[in-house]
């Protein structure tokens, strides 16, 4: 009888913790920089403790496209990690997707990659869906931008709601013009880019005090989707003219007034520690 009770308890616990917290180093290590001074150890940005933070190897068309740490309480990413080698000739196809493994739904249990955002989303709890933004003044702000994608499949994969955080139309455009485009040009100009030398990028958001209210079926969520106070991004790469030199740069913007700063990586870490209220490192252990 005791054995049966234990089995039932384990079964219940398993159903409540459906989402497997993947190990980035084992499942999708290629999106993270390596420390040349420590036999190429993979450098993983800080992952906050707590059940609400889920590590996702973003899979689309039978391949991993990038990695994300997702906050299921605020329904926004903490950050996405990805690489840059070359910019593909892609088109914008707004087919919005979700991550089925974040939900404890029977029909989703065998799905191993992102899927189309459902129109009827009453049973979706742990993430944003496309309809949440329909009547909102906020745009769907990419964390891993489509414009950095190497091919169309990767570009399409960026249209998952687990890679999206709310931005105003103005801040969305300003982030693209004042951060994404200049950073991409810098990477092309100063980084050695070939199959053995990629630019490693981490882009994230800082939670704010305001929320987008959402309705799912008969459920109303006063705290539906958190509206970030800041967006930030950082990259590191091997220098184009010096293979032994690591180059890095960071950006952070407050979305209310869109004041863009370009701190060192150390200063970005210090600022993020202040904003998050806990230790954070973009490239921990890496001397950049």
KAMO-V551086 format. One line per field, one symbol per residue. phi: phi as a letter, one per 20 degrees, with the letter a starting at -180 (. if undefined). psi: psi as a letter, one per 20 degrees, with the letter a starting at -180 (. if undefined). burial: b if it has 24 or more other ideal C-beta (glycine too) atoms within 12 Angstrom, else e. Layout:
phi = ???
psi = ???
burial = ???
This chain:
phi = .fffffffffffffffdgfeefegfeebffecfcefeclmgfddggdffpffedecefdblmbfdacbddefeembfeacdbcccbeeecdeceefccdffedecgfefeedbgcgfffedfeedebfcgffegdeeeeeefeefgfefebfffgfffedffdccfcfgffffffffdcfffffffgfeddfcbfdcdedcccbcdgdedcefcccmeeddfdecfefebdbbbccaeffdbfededbbccbceffdleeccffffffgfffffffmbgbcfcfneec
psi = ghggggggghgghghhlgppoqohhhgmiijqrqohilkkppoprpoqqqhiopppoopplkqphaqqppoigilqqgrqprrpgqprnrqoomnqrrohiiqmpgiihipirqrqpqgokhjpgjrqrgihigjqiqroopgoqhiiqhrhghghhilqiijqqpqrgghghhgghifgghgghgghhiqpoahiorpppppaqpqairqopqpocjppohnfpqoqhqqqqqqqrpqhioiippqqqqqppphgilopqmrrgghgggghggghjrpppgmpipn.
burial = eeeeeeeeeeeeeeeeebbebbebeeebebbbbbeeeeeeebbbbbbbeeebbbbbbbbbeeebbbbbbbbbbbbbbbbbbbbbbeeeeeeeeeebbbbbbbbebeebeeeebbbebbeebeebbbbbbbbbbeebebbbbbbbbbbbbbeebbbbbbbbbbbbbbbbeebbebbbeebbeebbebbeebbbbeeebbbbbbbbbbbbeebbebebeeeebeebbbbbbbbbbbbbbbeeeeeeebbbbbbbbebeebebebeebeebbebbeebbeeebbbbbebeb
